[in-house]
Amino acid sequence: LRPPGEFIGVGFLIALKNIIDHQAKSKQPKPEKPVIERARVTNA
């Protein structure tokens, strides 16, 4: 049997990891998408 505190501790570790990952992801600069100009083709 596992002690009840172990589940609480693991939950806190997972929550802490999620917070750290979210902060690291938000600090990264967002890559800007290049504007793609498409040629319009018409059937003549």
PDB file of N, H, CA, C and O in Angstrom:
ATOM      1  N   LEU A   1       0.825  -1.185   0.000  1.00  0.00           N
ATOM      2  CA  LEU A   1       0.000   0.000   0.000  1.00  0.00           C
ATOM      3  C   LEU A   1       0.871   1.250   0.000  1.00  0.00           C
ATOM      4  O   LEU A   1       1.904   1.313   0.666  1.00  0.00           O
ATOM      5  N   ARG A   2       0.432   2.222  -0.752  1.00  0.00           N
ATOM      6  H   ARG A   2      -0.407   2.170  -1.293  1.00  0.00           H
ATOM      7  CA  ARG A   2       1.153   3.485  -0.847  1.00  0.00           C
ATOM      8  C   ARG A   2       0.586   4.474   0.164  1.00  0.00           C
ATOM      9  O   ARG A   2      -0.615   4.479   0.432  1.00  0.00           O
ATOM     10  N   PRO A   3       1.446   5.299   0.715  1.00  0.00           N
ATOM     11  CA  PRO A   3       0.939   6.318   1.638  1.00  0.00           C
ATOM     12  C   PRO A   3       0.138   7.380   0.880  1.00  0.00           C
ATOM     13  O   PRO A   3       0.474   7.707  -0.259  1.00  0.00           O
ATOM     14  N   PRO A   4      -0.908   7.917   1.490  1.00  0.00           N
ATOM     15  CA  PRO A   4      -1.739   8.910   0.788  1.00  0.00           C
ATOM     16  C   PRO A   4      -0.969  10.158   0.359  1.00  0.00           C
ATOM     17  O   PRO A   4      -1.314  10.776  -0.648  1.00  0.00           O
ATOM     18  N   GLY A   5       0.044  10.526   1.091  1.00  0.00           N
ATOM     19  H   GLY A   5       0.325  10.023   1.909  1.00  0.00           H
ATOM     20  CA  GLY A   5       0.817  11.715   0.747  1.00  0.00           C
ATOM     21  C   GLY A   5       1.581  11.574  -0.557  1.00  0.00           C
ATOM     22  O   GLY A   5       1.936  12.568  -1.189  1.00  0.00           O
ATOM     23  N   GLU A   6       1.832  10.335  -0.956  1.00  0.00           N
ATOM     24  H   GLU A   6       1.543   9.527  -0.442  1.00  0.00           H
ATOM     25  CA  GLU A   6       2.583  10.121  -2.187  1.00  0.00           C
ATOM     26  C   GLU A   6       1.790  10.633  -3.393  1.00  0.00           C
ATOM     27  O   GLU A   6       2.355  11.252  -4.295  1.00  0.00           O
ATOM     28  N   PHE A   7       0.499  10.377  -3.405  1.00  0.00           N
ATOM     29  H   PHE A   7       0.040   9.875  -2.672  1.00  0.00           H
ATOM     30  CA  PHE A   7      -0.325  10.832  -4.527  1.00  0.00           C
ATOM     31  C   PHE A   7      -0.387  12.356  -4.568  1.00  0.00           C
ATOM     32  O   PHE A   7      -0.369  12.955  -5.644  1.00  0.00           O
ATOM     33  N   ILE A   8      -0.460  12.972  -3.407  1.00  0.00           N
ATOM     34  H   ILE A   8      -0.475  12.485  -2.533  1.00  0.00           H
ATOM     35  CA  ILE A   8      -0.476  14.434  -3.347  1.00  0.00           C
ATOM     36  C   ILE A   8       0.857  14.985  -3.861  1.00  0.00           C
ATOM     37  O   ILE A   8       0.886  15.951  -4.623  1.00  0.00           O
ATOM     38  N   GLY A   9       1.948  14.365  -3.439  1.00  0.00           N
ATOM     39  H   GLY A   9       1.925  13.580  -2.820  1.00  0.00           H
ATOM     40  CA  GLY A   9       3.274  14.807  -3.874  1.00  0.00           C
ATOM     41  C   GLY A   9       3.465  14.668  -5.376  1.00  0.00           C
ATOM     42  O   GLY A   9       4.002  15.565  -6.026  1.00  0.00           O
ATOM     43  N   VAL A  10       3.022  13.536  -5.927  1.00  0.00           N
ATOM     44  H   VAL A  10       2.586  12.808  -5.399  1.00  0.00           H
ATOM     45  CA  VAL A  10       3.152  13.328  -7.374  1.00  0.00           C
ATOM     46  C   VAL A  10       2.282  14.336  -8.126  1.00  0.00           C
ATOM     47  O   VAL A  10       2.681  14.840  -9.175  1.00  0.00           O
ATOM     48  N   GLY A  11       1.105  14.627  -7.593  1.00  0.00           N
ATOM     49  H   GLY A  11       0.781  14.218  -6.740  1.00  0.00           H
ATOM     50  CA  GLY A  11       0.234  15.622  -8.220  1.00  0.00           C
ATOM     51  C   GLY A  11       0.883  16.992  -8.249  1.00  0.00           C
ATOM     52  O   GLY A  11       0.799  17.705  -9.249  1.00  0.00           O
ATOM     53  N   PHE A  12       1.534  17.363  -7.146  1.00  0.00           N
ATOM     54  H   PHE A  12       1.602  16.785  -6.333  1.00  0.00           H
ATOM     55  CA  PHE A  12       2.229  18.652  -7.113  1.00  0.00           C
ATOM     56  C   PHE A  12       3.395  18.676  -8.101  1.00  0.00           C
ATOM     57  O   PHE A  12       3.636  19.693  -8.750  1.00  0.00           O
ATOM     58  N   LEU A  13       4.112  17.569  -8.216  1.00  0.00           N
ATOM     59  H   LEU A  13       3.916  16.742  -7.689  1.00  0.00           H
ATOM     60  CA  LEU A  13       5.227  17.528  -9.159  1.00  0.00           C
ATOM     61  C   LEU A  13       4.740  17.688 -10.597  1.00  0.00           C
ATOM     62  O   LEU A  13       5.348  18.411 -11.387  1.00  0.00           O
ATOM     63  N   ILE A  14       3.643  17.013 -10.931  1.00  0.00           N
ATOM     64  H   ILE A  14       3.149  16.426 -10.289  1.00  0.00           H
ATOM     65  CA  ILE A  14       3.100  17.116 -12.290  1.00  0.00           C
ATOM     66  C   ILE A  14       2.620  18.544 -12.559  1.00  0.00           C
ATOM     67  O   ILE A  14       2.862  19.092 -13.635  1.00  0.00           O
ATOM     68  N   ALA A  15       1.936  19.143 -11.575  1.00  0.00           N
ATOM     69  H   ALA A  15       1.740  18.698 -10.701  1.00  0.00           H
ATOM     70  CA  ALA A  15       1.451  20.515 -11.744  1.00  0.00           C
ATOM     71  C   ALA A  15       2.625  21.477 -11.913  1.00  0.00           C
ATOM     72  O   ALA A  15       2.568  22.382 -12.747  1.00  0.00           O
ATOM     73  N   LEU A  16       3.680  21.292 -11.136  1.00  0.00           N
ATOM     74  H   LEU A  16       3.727  20.558 -10.459  1.00  0.00           H
ATOM     75  CA  LEU A  16       4.855  22.155 -11.235  1.00  0.00           C
ATOM     76  C   LEU A  16       5.509  22.019 -12.606  1.00  0.00           C
ATOM     77  O   LEU A  16       5.908  23.014 -13.210  1.00  0.00           O
ATOM     78  N   LYS A  17       5.618  20.788 -13.094  1.00  0.00           N
ATOM     79  H   LYS A  17       5.293  19.979 -12.603  1.00  0.00           H
ATOM     80  CA  LYS A  17       6.205  20.562 -14.416  1.00  0.00           C
ATOM     81  C   LYS A  17       5.365  21.226 -15.501  1.00  0.00           C
ATOM     82  O   LYS A  17       5.913  21.814 -16.433  1.00  0.00           O
ATOM     83  N   ASN A  18       4.042  21.139 -15.391  1.00  0.00           N
ATOM     84  H   ASN A  18       3.596  20.662 -14.634  1.00  0.00           H
ATOM     85  CA  ASN A  18       3.169  21.774 -16.380  1.00  0.00           C
ATOM     86  C   ASN A  18       3.334  23.287 -16.373  1.00  0.00           C
ATOM     87  O   ASN A  18       3.330  23.915 -17.432  1.00  0.00           O
ATOM     88  N   ILE A  19       3.481  23.880 -15.188  1.00  0.00           N
ATOM     89  H   ILE A  19       3.484  23.370 -14.328  1.00  0.00           H
ATOM     90  CA  ILE A  19       3.669  25.328 -15.088  1.00  0.00           C
ATOM     91  C   ILE A  19       4.994  25.733 -15.732  1.00  0.00           C
ATOM     92  O   ILE A  19       5.052  26.710 -16.479  1.00  0.00           O
ATOM     93  N   ILE A  20       6.043  24.987 -15.445  1.00  0.00           N
ATOM     94  H   ILE A  20       5.996  24.193 -14.839  1.00  0.00           H
ATOM     95  CA  ILE A  20       7.359  25.302 -16.010  1.00  0.00           C
ATOM     96  C   ILE A  20       7.327  25.167 -17.528  1.00  0.00           C
ATOM     97  O   ILE A  20       7.860  26.018 -18.241  1.00  0.00           O
ATOM     98  N   ASP A  21       6.697  24.090 -18.027  1.00  0.00           N
ATOM     99  H   ASP A  21       6.264  23.399 -17.448  1.00  0.00           H
ATOM    100  CA  ASP A  21       6.612  23.901 -19.474  1.00  0.00           C
ATOM    101  C   ASP A  21       5.823  25.026 -20.134  1.00  0.00           C
ATOM    102  O   ASP A  21       6.194  25.502 -21.206  1.00  0.00           O
ATOM    103  N   HIS A  22       4.743  25.447 -19.499  1.00  0.00           N
ATOM    104  H   HIS A  22       4.442  25.060 -18.628  1.00  0.00           H
ATOM    105  CA  HIS A  22       3.910  26.512 -20.072  1.00  0.00           C
ATOM    106  C   HIS A  22       4.681  27.834 -20.125  1.00  0.00           C
ATOM    107  O   HIS A  22       4.589  28.569 -21.108  1.00  0.00           O
ATOM    108  N   GLN A  23       5.437  28.132 -19.073  1.00  0.00           N
ATOM    109  H   GLN A  23       5.512  27.535 -18.275  1.00  0.00           H
ATOM    110  CA  GLN A  23       6.208  29.376 -19.053  1.00  0.00           C
ATOM    111  C   GLN A  23       7.319  29.335 -20.092  1.00  0.00           C
ATOM    112  O   GLN A  23       7.584  30.340 -20.752  1.00  0.00           O
ATOM    113  N   ALA A  24       7.972  28.188 -20.246  1.00  0.00           N
ATOM    114  H   ALA A  24       7.757  27.372 -19.710  1.00  0.00           H
ATOM    115  CA  ALA A  24       9.040  28.075 -21.235  1.00  0.00           C
ATOM    116  C   ALA A  24       8.472  28.219 -22.644  1.00  0.00           C
ATOM    117  O   ALA A  24       9.102  28.823 -23.513  1.00  0.00           O
ATOM    118  N   LYS A  25       7.290  27.667 -22.868  1.00  0.00           N
ATOM    119  H   LYS A  25       6.779  27.176 -22.163  1.00  0.00           H
ATOM    120  CA  LYS A  25       6.670  27.748 -24.191  1.00  0.00           C
ATOM    121  C   LYS A  25       6.242  29.173 -24.504  1.00  0.00           C
ATOM    122  O   LYS A  25       6.353  29.610 -25.650  1.00  0.00           O
ATOM    123  N   SER A  26       5.758  29.903 -23.512  1.00  0.00           N
ATOM    124  H   SER A  26       5.669  29.548 -22.582  1.00  0.00           H
ATOM    125  CA  SER A  26       5.288  31.262 -23.765  1.00  0.00           C
ATOM    126  C   SER A  26       6.446  32.238 -23.964  1.00  0.00           C
ATOM    127  O   SER A  26       6.242  33.313 -24.529  1.00  0.00           O
ATOM    128  N   LYS A  27       7.645  31.896 -23.520  1.00  0.00           N
ATOM    129  H   LYS A  27       7.810  31.022 -23.062  1.00  0.00           H
ATOM    130  CA  LYS A  27       8.794  32.784 -23.685  1.00  0.00           C
ATOM    131  C   LYS A  27       9.410  32.665 -25.074  1.00  0.00           C
ATOM    132  O   LYS A  27      10.132  33.563 -25.506  1.00  0.00           O
ATOM    133  N   GLN A  28       9.133  31.562 -25.784  1.00  0.00           N
ATOM    134  H   GLN A  28       8.547  30.832 -25.433  1.00  0.00           H
ATOM    135  CA  GLN A  28       9.711  31.380 -27.102  1.00  0.00           C
ATOM    136  C   GLN A  28       9.044  32.334 -28.087  1.00  0.00           C
ATOM    137  O   GLN A  28       7.825  32.504 -28.060  1.00  0.00           O
ATOM    138  N   PRO A  29       9.838  32.957 -28.955  1.00  0.00           N
ATOM    139  CA  PRO A  29       9.226  33.843 -29.954  1.00  0.00           C
ATOM    140  C   PRO A  29       8.404  33.031 -30.944  1.00  0.00           C
ATOM    141  O   PRO A  29       8.802  31.947 -31.369  1.00  0.00           O
ATOM    142  N   LYS A  30       7.253  33.579 -31.298  1.00  0.00           N
ATOM    143  H   LYS A  30       6.930  34.461 -30.953  1.00  0.00           H
ATOM    144  CA  LYS A  30       6.387  32.871 -32.235  1.00  0.00           C
ATOM    145  C   LYS A  30       6.939  33.052 -33.647  1.00  0.00           C
ATOM    146  O   LYS A  30       7.229  34.174 -34.062  1.00  0.00           O
ATOM    147  N   PRO A  31       7.084  31.957 -34.381  1.00  0.00           N
ATOM    148  CA  PRO A  31       7.566  32.098 -35.764  1.00  0.00           C
ATOM    149  C   PRO A  31       6.501  32.765 -36.621  1.00  0.00           C
ATOM    150  O   PRO A  31       5.331  32.383 -36.600  1.00  0.00           O
ATOM    151  N   GLU A  32       6.935  33.776 -37.378  1.00  0.00           N
ATOM    152  H   GLU A  32       7.886  34.086 -37.395  1.00  0.00           H
ATOM    153  CA  GLU A  32       5.997  34.501 -38.231  1.00  0.00           C
ATOM    154  C   GLU A  32       5.838  33.749 -39.547  1.00  0.00           C
ATOM    155  O   GLU A  32       6.820  33.366 -40.184  1.00  0.00           O
ATOM    156  N   LYS A  33       4.602  33.549 -39.935  1.00  0.00           N
ATOM    157  H   LYS A  33       3.805  33.860 -39.418  1.00  0.00           H
ATOM    158  CA  LYS A  33       4.343  32.835 -41.182  1.00  0.00           C
ATOM    159  C   LYS A  33       4.541  33.792 -42.353  1.00  0.00           C
ATOM    160  O   LYS A  33       4.039  34.915 -42.327  1.00  0.00           O
ATOM    161  N   PRO A  34       5.269  33.354 -43.380  1.00  0.00           N
ATOM    162  CA  PRO A  34       5.424  34.219 -44.555  1.00  0.00           C
ATOM    163  C   PRO A  34       4.095  34.318 -45.307  1.00  0.00           C
ATOM    164  O   PRO A  34       3.307  33.373 -45.341  1.00  0.00           O
ATOM    165  N   VAL A  35       3.873  35.482 -45.904  1.00  0.00           N
ATOM    166  H   VAL A  35       4.513  36.249 -45.876  1.00  0.00           H
ATOM    167  CA  VAL A  35       2.645  35.693 -46.668  1.00  0.00           C
ATOM    168  C   VAL A  35       2.794  34.988 -48.004  1.00  0.00           C
ATOM    169  O   VAL A  35       3.740  35.240 -48.750  1.00  0.00           O
ATOM    170  N   ILE A  36       1.859  34.109 -48.295  1.00  0.00           N
ATOM    171  H   ILE A  36       1.090  33.904 -47.688  1.00  0.00           H
ATOM    172  CA  ILE A  36       1.907  33.348 -49.542  1.00  0.00           C
ATOM    173  C   ILE A  36       0.906  33.961 -50.514  1.00  0.00           C
ATOM    174  O   ILE A  36      -0.294  34.017 -50.248  1.00  0.00           O
ATOM    175  N   GLU A  37       1.435  34.422 -51.653  1.00  0.00           N
ATOM    176  H   GLU A  37       2.410  34.377 -51.869  1.00  0.00           H
ATOM    177  CA  GLU A  37       0.563  34.968 -52.685  1.00  0.00           C
ATOM    178  C   GLU A  37       0.319  33.874 -53.707  1.00  0.00           C
ATOM    179  O   GLU A  37       1.257  33.293 -54.254  1.00  0.00           O
ATOM    180  N   ARG A  38      -0.945  33.602 -53.954  1.00  0.00           N
ATOM    181  H   ARG A  38      -1.706  34.073 -53.509  1.00  0.00           H
ATOM    182  CA  ARG A  38      -1.287  32.542 -54.886  1.00  0.00           C
ATOM    183  C   ARG A  38      -1.772  33.148 -56.192  1.00  0.00           C
ATOM    184  O   ARG A  38      -2.524  34.122 -56.206  1.00  0.00           O
ATOM    185  N   ALA A  39      -1.327  32.554 -57.282  1.00  0.00           N
ATOM    186  H   ALA A  39      -0.716  31.763 -57.271  1.00  0.00           H
ATOM    187  CA  ALA A  39      -1.768  33.005 -58.601  1.00  0.00           C
ATOM    188  C   ALA A  39      -3.143  32.409 -58.872  1.00  0.00           C
ATOM    189  O   ALA A  39      -3.379  31.224 -58.638  1.00  0.00           O
ATOM    190  N   ARG A  40      -4.035  33.242 -59.364  1.00  0.00           N
ATOM    191  H   ARG A  40      -3.844  34.204 -59.555  1.00  0.00           H
ATOM    192  CA  ARG A  40      -5.384  32.772 -59.671  1.00  0.00           C
ATOM    193  C   ARG A  40      -5.401  32.280 -61.119  1.00  0.00           C
ATOM    194  O   ARG A  40      -5.004  32.992 -62.041  1.00  0.00           O
ATOM    195  N   VAL A  41      -5.868  31.056 -61.288  1.00  0.00           N
ATOM    196  H   VAL A  41      -6.190  30.478 -60.539  1.00  0.00           H
ATOM    197  CA  VAL A  41      -5.925  30.457 -62.621  1.00  0.00           C
ATOM    198  C   VAL A  41      -7.385  30.376 -63.027  1.00  0.00           C
ATOM    199  O   VAL A  41      -8.227  29.865 -62.288  1.00  0.00           O
ATOM    200  N   THR A  42      -7.668  30.893 -64.220  1.00  0.00           N
ATOM    201  H   THR A  42      -6.984  31.308 -64.820  1.00  0.00           H
ATOM    202  CA  THR A  42      -9.041  30.824 -64.739  1.00  0.00           C
ATOM    203  C   THR A  42      -9.041  29.999 -66.015  1.00  0.00           C
ATOM    204  O   THR A  42      -8.099  30.057 -66.804  1.00  0.00           O
ATOM    205  N   ASN A  43     -10.093  29.241 -66.207  1.00  0.00           N
ATOM    206  H   ASN A  43     -10.858  29.194 -65.566  1.00  0.00           H
ATOM    207  CA  ASN A  43     -10.214  28.448 -67.434  1.00  0.00           C
ATOM    208  C   ASN A  43     -10.799  29.326 -68.529  1.00  0.00           C
ATOM    209  O   ASN A  43     -11.919  29.823 -68.411  1.00  0.00           O
ATOM    210  N   ALA A  44     -10.011  29.515 -69.619  1.00  0.00           N
ATOM    211  H   ALA A  44      -9.101  29.111 -69.715  1.00  0.00           H
ATOM    212  CA  ALA A  44     -10.471  30.402 -70.689  1.00  0.00           C
ATOM    213  C   ALA A  44     -10.993  29.614 -71.870  1.00  0.00           C
ATOM    214  O   ALA A  44     -11.422  30.200 -72.863  1.00  0.00           O
TER     215      ALA A  44
END
